[in-house]
Structures are given as C-alpha cells and as structure tokens.
C-alpha cells in the first residue's frame, strides 16, 4: 500500500504538476457566465462553454485591478461595449491552483477583435432570421399619418433624450397640440430589451381602446456602449409586428441598430424625432392655408358668375314680356280697325290668348328661378363643407397675433393672442416670449 498523503500535500503536488507541465499562458475561447467588480477594482468571473441545452465546462477566473483597467478601456474603445455576462471572448489566461481555493484562471488579456467579430456574426444572424421571417420591412408597409397627434412614447422618464423630445413637442413655436403618453422602459443593461418589448405590448393593448397615430422609441444621454439591447431579436420582432408605424431616435451616430432597421423610420436623436413629427404638422398647416385661399377664390368666382347670370335672366324676361305685350296690343288694334262687328269676340279671344301666354311665362319663370335656387343651394352646401369652421370642429385651433398667424408674427410681451376654435374665441396676453430655435 502506498503511503497516504495529507490533503495539503496532495494539493501541493497538484500545484507543482501544473506549474511544471503547463505553459505560462494559453489563449482560450469561452463565454462570460458571470462578471462582478470588487470594491478594490478586481474583476471576478465565471467562464463557461455550453451548447444550447447544457454547460460543457466551467471555471472561475479573475482579472487583477491594474490589468482590468487596461483591458476594459481598450475593449470598450474598440468594440463600443463593456465586458458583461453572456459575451463570448478570446482571453489569454494562466492556470492557477491554490491549496484552499482550488483551480482558477488568471486573465492577462482579452482580444477585443474576436468579440467584435462575434458580435457582427450574431448581428448578421439576427438580420438574416428577421429577413427569412419576412419581418425586416413589415413595419415600413404602414403609411405615416400626416398629422400625428396621438403619440405613444417608449423611453425612460429620467433619460435626457426624453426630456429634449417632450420639451420640443410641447413648446413648438407654432403652438401645435400633440398628445403623448409615456410607456416607461429600461433602456440599458441586461433587462433593457425585455423591458422595451413589454412596453410595446402595453402600447398595443392601449391602442385597441384609444388608437395612437405613431409609436416612437427614444433614448439619449446614455453611454454609447449600452446599445446592444437594440440588436436583440425579440425586441426587433416586437417592433416589426406592432400595428403602429414605429419611429426610432436612439441617439447614436456611429451605427444603425437592428431596431432602426426594422422600424418604419429611423432618426438619429430624440430631437430629430420631434422635428420629424412637427414637420408633418407644418406641411399640413401650409396645405390647409393654400386650400382655404383657393376656396375663397372659387367661391368669389362662382358668386360673381351667378350674379351675372341672374341679371341677364332678369333683363331677358323683361324684354320677352314687353315684346309679347306690344304684339298683343298691335293685334288688338288691328282687329278692332278691320272687324268692328267681331270686336268683342276677337277681343275676348285675344285676352284669353294673352292670359295663356302670361301663365306660360310665369310657369317658365318659376321653373327657371327654382332651378337657380337649387343651384345656389348646392353651391351653399359646398361652401359650407369647405368652411374653415369644419376644420375647427375636428379639434384644430388657429392662433393669431394682430390678425397674423402666430408662426408669421413677431410676438412681443404684452401682445394679445387670439385663439379660434369651433365654439370659442380666446384672447390671451403674452407674459413671456422664449425662443426654442
């Protein structure tokens, strides 16, 4: 029987064997299963290798603080993201064995280019899957409303980009009224994609009861390297399948996220999204003003045309009546002159003839006047349908300063602002003027 060893002696033997038999370092491909930072700046990890269904290998690892600062800084600058759980890395490690703590790895370096390639590969796989499922351009099939006045907003109430968006929408210089509702979501971190997906589901439920015109997803003010959640397949699928056109303003200049790709319209920043919405309202207002001016011209033209027609008809009727009357008198005089014996009989016949003519003319005049009245009624209804008050009843308002639209006036403190709506005319005095340009 071999002489027994103490546990310490056995562990020292293992340590010696590892020190003498293994190379100083190895490059290893593994996934970060866990990652936590210590108060002293060290990083403690669990590296794993796994398939879709099971873990094949697992080991503890650490990065000492000095090395961790350099690795983390270089990794972030090259990949645009921070080290985190779930990320596959190529790491240079040395194998360590401690009599008490057992086997572990000390990470000396991490190759960011490997992770960058893995990220690009996963991103392309996601895009290919969305394309195969017919989701890439699905949301783009919606027609954007020209006047979006009910907006569902997915963002964080504490995000700077959300504040910029709301400030620009609520305080636009034209005074457009846009109704928005915030659906709170986490915009960075491991739970961000699931949080935004849940917010989209909440918007869909609300949309069934009180429809929205548009869904915007905005983010701004966060770190550039917190954008991985916007490449998530589940989030992209939810955006593609929503029943509203989606506009994104994620607030990054460098790359286009998969969320941007599947959305109806991509804008770079929340402010750009707000300007996109307000631009549609401005175009509609300009079109409305042009149509009102055109309506005024058409109305004036038709009224003048009908006035001329009525005047001409009146003159024609008077002339016809006068001619017939003159002819009747001439015939009576001639008959009286020629046939005295038949004067009474002829006179009666002529009077009957004149009465018949007069009745016919009266009927003709009544029919003509009735036709003209019908034409004027139709014209009146058309004018009423095109009346600007109709637009007011749809909920729009018109704001003027000294008779000029507010966007064409130069408002000054103390000026009177007149706001027209369907049922009221409000007069307000400007207390303060602040430019948002």
MITI-49561 format. One record per residue (C-alpha): residue in three letters; x negated, y negated, z. Coordinates in nm, 3 decimals. Each point is the difference from the previous one (the first is absolute). Example, Ala and Ser with C-alpha at 12.3 -4.5 7.8 and 13.67 -1.06 7.14 Angstrom:
! residues 2
@type ala, X -1.230, Y 0.450, Z 0.780
@type ser, X -0.137, Y -0.344, Z -0.066
! end
This chain:
! residues 437
@type unk, X 0.000, Y 0.000, Z 0.000
@type unk, X -0.129, Y -0.344, Z -0.097
@type unk, X -0.071, Y -0.235, Z 0.282
@type unk, X 0.302, Y -0.229, Z 0.049
@type unk, X -0.028, Y -0.377, Z -0.063
@type unk, X 0.156, Y -0.283, Z 0.186
@type unk, X 0.249, Y -0.209, Z -0.191
@type unk, X -0.240, Y -0.294, Z 0.007
@type unk, X -0.279, Y 0.217, Z -0.136
@type unk, X 0.225, Y 0.124, Z -0.279
@type unk, X 0.102, Y -0.353, Z -0.092
@type unk, X -0.364, Y -0.110, Z 0.002
@type unk, X -0.080, Y 0.292, Z -0.227
@type unk, X 0.276, Y -0.107, Z -0.240
@type unk, X -0.127, Y -0.358, Z 0.008
@type unk, X -0.356, Y 0.114, Z -0.074
@type unk, X 0.119, Y 0.218, Z -0.288
@type unk, X 0.194, Y -0.287, Z -0.154
@type unk, X -0.291, Y -0.240, Z 0.041
@type unk, X -0.244, Y 0.236, Z -0.168
@type unk, X 0.221, Y 0.155, Z -0.270
@type unk, X 0.207, Y -0.294, Z -0.128
@type unk, X -0.111, Y -0.295, Z -0.209
@type unk, X -0.009, Y -0.343, Z 0.166
@type unk, X 0.314, Y -0.105, Z -0.188
@type unk, X 0.263, Y 0.117, Z -0.249
@type unk, X 0.249, Y -0.176, Z -0.229
@type unk, X 0.345, Y 0.135, Z 0.086
@type unk, X 0.343, Y -0.059, Z -0.159
@type unk, X 0.277, Y -0.009, Z 0.259
@type unk, X 0.322, Y -0.176, Z 0.092
@type unk, X 0.022, Y -0.228, Z 0.301
@type unk, X 0.260, Y 0.168, Z 0.220
@type unk, X -0.031, Y -0.246, Z 0.288
@type unk, X -0.194, Y -0.322, Z 0.053
@type unk, X -0.019, Y -0.211, Z 0.314
@type unk, X -0.225, Y -0.287, Z 0.102
@type unk, X -0.155, Y -0.011, Z 0.346
@type unk, X -0.037, Y -0.320, Z 0.204
@type unk, X -0.376, Y 0.022, Z -0.055
@type unk, X 0.038, Y -0.008, Z -0.378
@type unk, X -0.056, Y 0.370, Z -0.068
@type unk, X 0.234, Y 0.197, Z -0.226
@type unk, X 0.128, Y 0.345, Z 0.092
@type unk, X 0.144, Y 0.213, Z -0.278
@type unk, X 0.141, Y 0.338, Z -0.075
@type unk, X -0.096, Y 0.127, Z -0.345
@type unk, X 0.217, Y 0.264, Z -0.165
@type unk, X 0.026, Y 0.200, Z -0.318
@type unk, X 0.348, Y 0.120, Z -0.087
@type unk, X 0.235, Y 0.118, Z -0.268
@type unk, X 0.360, Y -0.112, Z -0.030
@type unk, X 0.108, Y 0.253, Z 0.263
@type unk, X -0.287, Y 0.064, Z 0.240
@type unk, X -0.324, Y -0.131, Z 0.147
@type unk, X -0.304, Y 0.196, Z -0.122
@type unk, X -0.269, Y -0.167, Z 0.215
@type unk, X -0.024, Y -0.263, Z 0.271
@type unk, X -0.282, Y -0.166, Z 0.197
@type unk, X -0.060, Y -0.302, Z 0.223
@type unk, X -0.220, Y -0.283, Z -0.125
@type unk, X -0.126, Y -0.337, Z 0.115
@type unk, X -0.155, Y -0.316, Z -0.141
@type unk, X -0.210, Y -0.206, Z 0.239
@type unk, X 0.089, Y -0.368, Z 0.019
@type unk, X -0.299, Y -0.145, Z -0.188
@type unk, X 0.044, Y 0.245, Z -0.289
@type unk, X 0.380, Y -0.040, Z 0.012
@type unk, X -0.016, Y -0.376, Z -0.052
@type unk, X -0.209, Y 0.037, Z -0.313
@type unk, X 0.200, Y 0.289, Z -0.143
@type unk, X 0.335, Y -0.168, Z 0.067
@type unk, X -0.105, Y -0.333, Z -0.150
@type unk, X -0.143, Y 0.152, Z -0.319
@type unk, X 0.292, Y 0.241, Z -0.039
@type unk, X 0.258, Y -0.281, Z 0.027
@type unk, X -0.181, Y -0.231, Z -0.242
@type unk, X -0.027, Y 0.269, Z -0.268
@type unk, X 0.331, Y 0.186, Z 0.035
@type unk, X 0.221, Y -0.285, Z 0.119
@type unk, X 0.124, Y 0.208, Z 0.292
@type unk, X -0.110, Y 0.106, Z 0.347
@type unk, X -0.088, Y 0.349, Z 0.118
@type unk, X 0.310, Y 0.174, Z 0.132
@type unk, X 0.164, Y 0.335, Z 0.059
@type unk, X 0.110, Y 0.188, Z -0.310
@type unk, X -0.290, Y -0.130, Z -0.211
@type unk, X -0.234, Y 0.243, Z -0.177
@type unk, X -0.367, Y -0.100, Z 0.034
@type unk, X -0.348, Y 0.112, Z -0.101
@type unk, X -0.210, Y -0.032, Z 0.317
@type unk, X -0.366, Y 0.057, Z 0.081
@type unk, X -0.006, Y 0.189, Z 0.330
@type unk, X -0.238, Y 0.168, Z 0.237
@type unk, X 0.111, Y 0.304, Z 0.200
@type unk, X -0.020, Y -0.040, Z 0.377
@type unk, X 0.052, Y 0.245, Z 0.282
@type unk, X 0.035, Y -0.092, Z 0.364
@type unk, X -0.006, Y 0.249, Z 0.286
@type unk, X 0.321, Y -0.147, Z 0.144
@type unk, X 0.184, Y -0.163, Z -0.290
@type unk, X -0.078, Y 0.259, Z -0.262
@type unk, X -0.034, Y -0.043, Z -0.377
@type unk, X 0.056, Y -0.338, Z -0.169
@type unk, X -0.120, Y -0.211, Z -0.290
@type unk, X -0.172, Y -0.336, Z 0.010
@type unk, X 0.090, Y -0.207, Z -0.306
@type unk, X -0.293, Y -0.198, Z -0.138
@type unk, X 0.158, Y -0.135, Z -0.320
@type unk, X 0.320, Y 0.009, Z -0.208
@type unk, X 0.002, Y -0.039, Z -0.379
@type unk, X 0.276, Y -0.253, Z -0.081
@type unk, X -0.015, Y 0.075, Z -0.373
@type unk, X 0.123, Y 0.356, Z 0.062
@type unk, X 0.302, Y -0.129, Z 0.194
@type unk, X 0.062, Y -0.262, Z -0.269
@type unk, X 0.013, Y 0.277, Z -0.258
@type unk, X 0.233, Y 0.205, Z 0.219
@type unk, X 0.228, Y -0.298, Z 0.043
@type unk, X 0.009, Y -0.061, Z -0.376
@type unk, X 0.071, Y 0.369, Z -0.062
@type unk, X 0.288, Y 0.007, Z 0.250
@type unk, X 0.136, Y -0.326, Z -0.138
@type unk, X -0.003, Y 0.134, Z -0.356
@type unk, X 0.165, Y 0.324, Z 0.113
@type unk, X 0.277, Y -0.206, Z 0.160
@type unk, X 0.047, Y -0.210, Z -0.316
@type unk, X 0.005, Y 0.314, Z -0.216
@type unk, X 0.262, Y 0.162, Z 0.226
@type unk, X 0.221, Y -0.309, Z -0.005
@type unk, X -0.031, Y -0.015, Z -0.379
@type unk, X 0.088, Y 0.369, Z -0.034
@type unk, X 0.309, Y -0.053, Z 0.217
@type unk, X 0.111, Y -0.299, Z -0.211
@type unk, X -0.036, Y -0.248, Z 0.287
@type unk, X -0.273, Y -0.235, Z -0.124
@type unk, X 0.233, Y -0.225, Z -0.204
@type unk, X 0.333, Y 0.091, Z 0.162
@type unk, X 0.037, Y -0.322, Z 0.204
@type unk, X -0.097, Y -0.213, Z -0.301
@type unk, X 0.325, Y 0.102, Z -0.172
@type unk, X 0.197, Y -0.238, Z 0.222
@type unk, X 0.081, Y -0.347, Z -0.134
@type unk, X -0.119, Y -0.271, Z 0.236
@type unk, X 0.285, Y -0.235, Z 0.101
@type unk, X -0.065, Y -0.355, Z -0.119
@type unk, X 0.139, Y -0.145, Z 0.321
@type unk, X -0.108, Y 0.233, Z 0.283
@type unk, X 0.163, Y -0.143, Z 0.313
@type unk, X 0.009, Y 0.306, Z 0.230
@type unk, X -0.347, Y 0.138, Z 0.067
@type unk, X -0.099, Y 0.303, Z 0.209
@type unk, X -0.352, Y -0.055, Z 0.138
@type unk, X -0.224, Y 0.281, Z 0.125
@type unk, X -0.287, Y -0.145, Z 0.203
@type unk, X -0.121, Y -0.065, Z 0.353
@type unk, X 0.142, Y -0.299, Z 0.184
@type unk, X -0.351, Y -0.073, Z 0.127
@type unk, X -0.167, Y 0.011, Z -0.342
@type unk, X -0.133, Y -0.333, Z -0.126
@type unk, X 0.118, Y 0.085, Z -0.351
@type unk, X 0.357, Y 0.044, Z 0.122
@type unk, X -0.010, Y -0.346, Z 0.160
@type unk, X -0.133, Y -0.153, Z -0.323
@type unk, X 0.274, Y 0.169, Z -0.204
@type unk, X 0.286, Y -0.111, Z 0.228
@type unk, X -0.133, Y -0.355, Z 0.032
@type unk, X -0.014, Y -0.042, Z -0.377
@type unk, X 0.342, Y 0.157, Z -0.062
@type unk, X 0.183, Y -0.184, Z 0.280
@type unk, X -0.156, Y -0.343, Z -0.064
@type unk, X -0.012, Y -0.014, Z -0.379
@type unk, X 0.009, Y -0.354, Z -0.139
@type unk, X 0.314, Y 0.062, Z -0.209
@type unk, X 0.206, Y 0.100, Z 0.303
@type unk, X 0.091, Y 0.345, Z -0.139
@type unk, X 0.166, Y 0.224, Z 0.258
@type unk, X -0.145, Y 0.351, Z 0.006
@type unk, X 0.128, Y 0.254, Z 0.253
@type unk, X -0.259, Y 0.251, Z 0.121
@type unk, X -0.008, Y 0.278, Z 0.258
@type unk, X -0.316, Y 0.146, Z 0.151
@type unk, X -0.040, Y 0.375, Z 0.036
@type unk, X -0.288, Y 0.038, Z 0.242
@type unk, X -0.281, Y 0.241, Z -0.095
@type unk, X -0.359, Y 0.080, Z 0.093
@type unk, X -0.229, Y -0.115, Z -0.282
@type unk, X -0.330, Y 0.160, Z 0.097
@type unk, X -0.127, Y 0.310, Z 0.172
@type unk, X 0.090, Y 0.368, Z -0.018
@type unk, X 0.374, Y -0.060, Z 0.053
@type unk, X 0.037, Y -0.285, Z -0.252
@type unk, X 0.116, Y 0.204, Z -0.300
@type unk, X 0.260, Y 0.190, Z 0.204
@type unk, X 0.117, Y -0.324, Z 0.163
@type unk, X 0.052, Y -0.175, Z -0.335
@type unk, X 0.173, Y 0.307, Z -0.145
@type unk, X 0.243, Y -0.003, Z 0.293
@type unk, X 0.061, Y -0.373, Z -0.055
@type unk, X 0.088, Y 0.069, Z -0.365
@type unk, X 0.256, Y 0.259, Z 0.116
@type unk, X 0.153, Y -0.261, Z 0.234
@type unk, X 0.024, Y -0.248, Z -0.287
@type unk, X 0.176, Y 0.260, Z -0.216
@type unk, X 0.261, Y 0.063, Z 0.272
@type unk, X 0.065, Y -0.374, Z 0.047
@type unk, X 0.013, Y -0.052, Z -0.378
@type unk, X 0.301, Y 0.232, Z -0.027
@type unk, X 0.208, Y -0.223, Z 0.230
@type unk, X -0.125, Y -0.346, Z -0.094
@type unk, X -0.205, Y 0.010, Z -0.321
@type unk, X -0.339, Y -0.166, Z -0.031
@type unk, X -0.135, Y -0.150, Z -0.321
@type unk, X -0.365, Y 0.085, Z 0.058
@type unk, X -0.238, Y 0.190, Z 0.229
@type unk, X -0.341, Y -0.153, Z 0.070
@type unk, X -0.291, Y 0.165, Z 0.180
@type unk, X -0.249, Y -0.258, Z 0.123
@type unk, X -0.319, Y 0.009, Z 0.201
@type unk, X -0.261, Y -0.266, Z 0.060
@type unk, X -0.263, Y -0.097, Z 0.249
@type unk, X -0.115, Y 0.357, Z 0.075
@type unk, X -0.336, Y 0.158, Z -0.071
@type unk, X -0.079, Y 0.092, Z -0.359
@type unk, X -0.086, Y 0.352, Z 0.109
@type unk, X 0.346, Y 0.076, Z 0.142
@type unk, X 0.161, Y 0.054, Z -0.339
@type unk, X -0.019, Y 0.380, Z -0.026
@type unk, X 0.359, Y 0.035, Z 0.118
@type unk, X 0.118, Y -0.165, Z -0.324
@type unk, X -0.151, Y 0.293, Z -0.197
@type unk, X 0.214, Y 0.250, Z 0.193
@type unk, X 0.208, Y 0.236, Z -0.217
@type unk, X 0.302, Y -0.003, Z 0.231
@type unk, X 0.015, Y -0.381, Z 0.005
@type unk, X -0.043, Y -0.021, Z -0.378
@type unk, X 0.279, Y 0.254, Z -0.053
@type unk, X 0.234, Y -0.194, Z 0.231
@type unk, X -0.071, Y -0.324, Z -0.190
@type unk, X 0.062, Y 0.167, Z -0.336
@type unk, X 0.329, Y 0.158, Z 0.111
@type unk, X 0.152, Y -0.305, Z 0.169
@type unk, X 0.312, Y -0.146, Z -0.164
@type unk, X -0.137, Y -0.356, Z 0.011
@type unk, X -0.272, Y -0.164, Z -0.210
@type unk, X -0.312, Y -0.021, Z 0.216
@type unk, X -0.252, Y -0.286, Z 0.000
@type unk, X -0.330, Y 0.048, Z 0.184
@type unk, X -0.227, Y -0.267, Z 0.145
@type unk, X -0.257, Y 0.201, Z 0.190
@type unk, X -0.260, Y -0.276, Z 0.008
@type unk, X -0.308, Y 0.148, Z -0.160
@type unk, X -0.190, Y -0.109, Z -0.308
@type unk, X -0.241, Y 0.287, Z -0.063
@type unk, X 0.209, Y 0.303, Z -0.091
@type unk, X 0.352, Y 0.099, Z -0.091
@type unk, X 0.159, Y 0.236, Z 0.250
@type unk, X 0.227, Y 0.287, Z -0.102
@type unk, X 0.286, Y -0.188, Z 0.169
@type unk, X -0.068, Y -0.287, Z -0.243
@type unk, X 0.002, Y 0.242, Z -0.294
@type unk, X 0.341, Y 0.155, Z 0.074
@type unk, X 0.165, Y -0.329, Z 0.104
@type unk, X 0.203, Y -0.203, Z -0.250
@type unk, X -0.225, Y -0.305, Z 0.029
@type unk, X -0.338, Y -0.050, Z 0.166
@type unk, X -0.108, Y -0.338, Z 0.138
@type unk, X -0.335, Y -0.059, Z 0.169
@type unk, X 0.118, Y -0.170, Z 0.319
@type unk, X 0.318, Y -0.061, Z 0.204
@type unk, X -0.013, Y -0.366, Z -0.106
@type unk, X -0.004, Y 0.109, Z -0.364
@type unk, X 0.308, Y 0.217, Z 0.064
@type unk, X 0.184, Y -0.300, Z 0.148
@type unk, X -0.095, Y -0.216, Z -0.299
@type unk, X 0.116, Y 0.279, Z -0.236
@type unk, X 0.345, Y 0.001, Z 0.165
@type unk, X 0.030, Y -0.381, Z 0.007
@type unk, X -0.114, Y -0.019, Z -0.363
@type unk, X 0.303, Y 0.203, Z -0.106
@type unk, X 0.229, Y -0.235, Z 0.192
@type unk, X -0.160, Y -0.304, Z -0.165
@type unk, X 0.047, Y 0.148, Z -0.346
@type unk, X 0.366, Y 0.069, Z 0.076
@type unk, X 0.055, Y -0.356, Z 0.128
@type unk, X -0.157, Y -0.146, Z -0.316
@type unk, X 0.217, Y 0.224, Z -0.216
@type unk, X 0.309, Y -0.100, Z 0.197
@type unk, X -0.071, Y -0.371, Z -0.045
@type unk, X -0.047, Y 0.049, Z -0.375
@type unk, X 0.330, Y 0.191, Z -0.024
@type unk, X 0.185, Y -0.272, Z 0.193
@type unk, X -0.135, Y -0.269, Z -0.236
@type unk, X 0.095, Y 0.211, Z -0.300
@type unk, X 0.348, Y 0.052, Z 0.144
@type unk, X 0.044, Y -0.374, Z 0.046
@type unk, X -0.095, Y -0.060, Z -0.364
@type unk, X 0.234, Y 0.271, Z -0.129
@type unk, X 0.288, Y -0.126, Z 0.216
@type unk, X -0.044, Y -0.360, Z -0.116
@type unk, X -0.016, Y 0.110, Z -0.362
@type unk, X 0.320, Y 0.206, Z 0.018
@type unk, X 0.191, Y -0.272, Z 0.186
@type unk, X -0.096, Y -0.259, Z -0.263
@type unk, X 0.092, Y 0.243, Z -0.275
@type unk, X 0.345, Y 0.064, Z 0.153
@type unk, X 0.059, Y -0.375, Z 0.050
@type unk, X -0.068, Y -0.065, Z -0.368
@type unk, X 0.221, Y 0.290, Z -0.101
@type unk, X 0.291, Y -0.119, Z 0.215
@type unk, X -0.031, Y -0.355, Z -0.134
@type unk, X -0.002, Y 0.125, Z -0.358
@type unk, X 0.302, Y 0.224, Z 0.066
@type unk, X 0.195, Y -0.291, Z 0.151
@type unk, X -0.067, Y -0.226, Z -0.299
@type unk, X 0.096, Y 0.278, Z -0.241
@type unk, X 0.330, Y 0.065, Z 0.179
@type unk, X 0.092, Y -0.367, Z 0.002
@type unk, X -0.075, Y -0.026, Z -0.371
@type unk, X 0.207, Y 0.308, Z -0.083
@type unk, X 0.298, Y -0.123, Z 0.199
@type unk, X -0.019, Y -0.344, Z -0.158
@type unk, X -0.021, Y 0.142, Z -0.352
@type unk, X 0.296, Y 0.228, Z 0.053
@type unk, X 0.202, Y -0.282, Z 0.152
@type unk, X -0.079, Y -0.232, Z -0.292
@type unk, X 0.095, Y 0.266, Z -0.251
@type unk, X 0.327, Y 0.063, Z 0.180
@type unk, X 0.097, Y -0.366, Z -0.003
@type unk, X -0.086, Y -0.034, Z -0.369
@type unk, X 0.212, Y 0.301, Z -0.090
@type unk, X 0.296, Y -0.130, Z 0.201
@type unk, X -0.018, Y -0.340, Z -0.166
@type unk, X -0.021, Y 0.154, Z -0.344
@type unk, X 0.296, Y 0.228, Z 0.060
@type unk, X 0.207, Y -0.285, Z 0.142
@type unk, X -0.081, Y -0.205, Z -0.307
@type unk, X 0.079, Y 0.281, Z -0.246
@type unk, X 0.294, Y 0.176, Z 0.156
@type unk, X 0.225, Y -0.222, Z 0.212
@type unk, X 0.278, Y 0.256, Z -0.005
@type unk, X -0.221, Y 0.267, Z 0.151
@type unk, X -0.179, Y -0.232, Z 0.240
@type unk, X 0.139, Y 0.145, Z 0.320
@type unk, X -0.056, Y 0.359, Z -0.104
@type unk, X -0.350, Y -0.065, Z -0.129
@type unk, X -0.086, Y -0.200, Z 0.308
@type unk, X 0.105, Y 0.287, Z 0.225
@type unk, X -0.202, Y 0.246, Z -0.203
@type unk, X -0.308, Y -0.221, Z 0.019
@type unk, X 0.038, Y -0.054, Z 0.370
@type unk, X 0.026, Y 0.374, Z 0.051
@type unk, X -0.310, Y 0.042, Z -0.213
@type unk, X -0.188, Y -0.260, Z 0.202
@type unk, X 0.102, Y 0.164, Z 0.326
@type unk, X -0.128, Y 0.334, Z -0.129
@type unk, X -0.326, Y -0.159, Z -0.105
@type unk, X -0.036, Y -0.176, Z 0.332
@type unk, X 0.063, Y 0.323, Z 0.192
@type unk, X -0.254, Y 0.180, Z -0.217
@type unk, X -0.260, Y -0.268, Z 0.061
@type unk, X 0.070, Y 0.003, Z 0.372
@type unk, X -0.047, Y 0.376, Z 0.006
@type unk, X -0.318, Y -0.033, Z -0.201
@type unk, X -0.129, Y -0.267, Z 0.237
@type unk, X 0.089, Y 0.210, Z 0.306
@type unk, X -0.180, Y 0.301, Z -0.144
@type unk, X -0.304, Y -0.207, Z -0.087
@type unk, X -0.008, Y -0.165, Z 0.343
@type unk, X 0.046, Y 0.340, Z 0.170
@type unk, X -0.291, Y 0.141, Z -0.201
@type unk, X -0.219, Y -0.295, Z 0.092
@type unk, X 0.101, Y 0.036, Z 0.366
@type unk, X -0.101, Y 0.369, Z -0.010
@type unk, X -0.334, Y -0.095, Z -0.153
@type unk, X -0.056, Y -0.259, Z 0.272
@type unk, X 0.098, Y 0.252, Z 0.271
@type unk, X -0.253, Y 0.250, Z -0.134
@type unk, X -0.263, Y -0.271, Z -0.019
@type unk, X 0.083, Y -0.105, Z 0.357
@type unk, X -0.040, Y 0.356, Z 0.125
@type unk, X -0.335, Y 0.029, Z -0.177
@type unk, X -0.113, Y -0.327, Z 0.154
@type unk, X 0.117, Y 0.117, Z 0.343
@type unk, X -0.191, Y 0.328, Z -0.039
@type unk, X -0.312, Y -0.198, Z -0.083
@type unk, X 0.059, Y -0.250, Z 0.279
@type unk, X -0.311, Y -0.026, Z 0.231
@type unk, X 0.240, Y 0.057, Z 0.291
@type unk, X 0.017, Y 0.360, Z -0.113
@type unk, X -0.370, Y 0.033, Z 0.073
@type unk, X 0.054, Y -0.156, Z 0.344
@type unk, X 0.260, Y 0.264, Z 0.083
@type unk, X -0.264, Y 0.265, Z -0.059
@type unk, X -0.192, Y -0.133, Z 0.299
@type unk, X -0.243, Y -0.237, Z -0.170
@type unk, X -0.053, Y -0.352, Z 0.121
@type unk, X -0.136, Y -0.311, Z -0.166
@type unk, X -0.211, Y -0.247, Z 0.191
@type unk, X -0.064, Y -0.361, Z -0.117
@type unk, X -0.182, Y -0.307, Z 0.121
@type unk, X 0.135, Y -0.328, Z -0.141
@type unk, X 0.176, Y 0.187, Z -0.279
@type unk, X -0.308, Y 0.201, Z -0.104
@type unk, X -0.054, Y 0.375, Z 0.054
@type unk, X -0.225, Y 0.047, Z 0.302
@type unk, X -0.277, Y 0.160, Z -0.206
@type unk, X -0.013, Y -0.309, Z -0.229
@type unk, X 0.023, Y -0.259, Z 0.278
@type unk, X -0.274, Y -0.138, Z 0.226
@type unk, X 0.151, Y 0.050, Z 0.347
@type unk, X -0.093, Y -0.255, Z 0.264
@type unk, X 0.076, Y -0.013, Z 0.368
@type unk, X 0.338, Y -0.164, Z 0.054
@type unk, X 0.137, Y 0.093, Z -0.345
@type unk, X 0.351, Y 0.145, Z -0.014
@type unk, X 0.024, Y 0.356, Z -0.130
@type unk, X 0.334, Y 0.106, Z -0.152
@type unk, X 0.074, Y 0.374, Z -0.019
@type unk, X 0.296, Y 0.120, Z -0.212
@type unk, X 0.163, Y 0.336, Z 0.050
@type unk, X 0.334, Y 0.151, Z -0.097
@type unk, X 0.197, Y -0.160, Z 0.284
@type unk, X -0.220, Y -0.258, Z 0.162
@type unk, X -0.227, Y -0.296, Z -0.069
@type unk, X -0.262, Y -0.034, Z 0.271
@type unk, X -0.207, Y -0.313, Z 0.052
@type unk, X -0.325, Y 0.026, Z 0.194
@type unk, X -0.274, Y -0.244, Z 0.085
@type unk, X -0.363, Y 0.104, Z -0.056
@type unk, X -0.178, Y -0.001, Z 0.332
@type unk, X -0.330, Y 0.136, Z -0.120
@type unk, X -0.160, Y 0.086, Z -0.336
@type unk, X -0.265, Y 0.270, Z -0.014
@type unk, X -0.165, Y 0.122, Z -0.320
@type unk, X -0.059, Y 0.375, Z -0.046
@type unk, X -0.196, Y -0.025, Z -0.321
! end
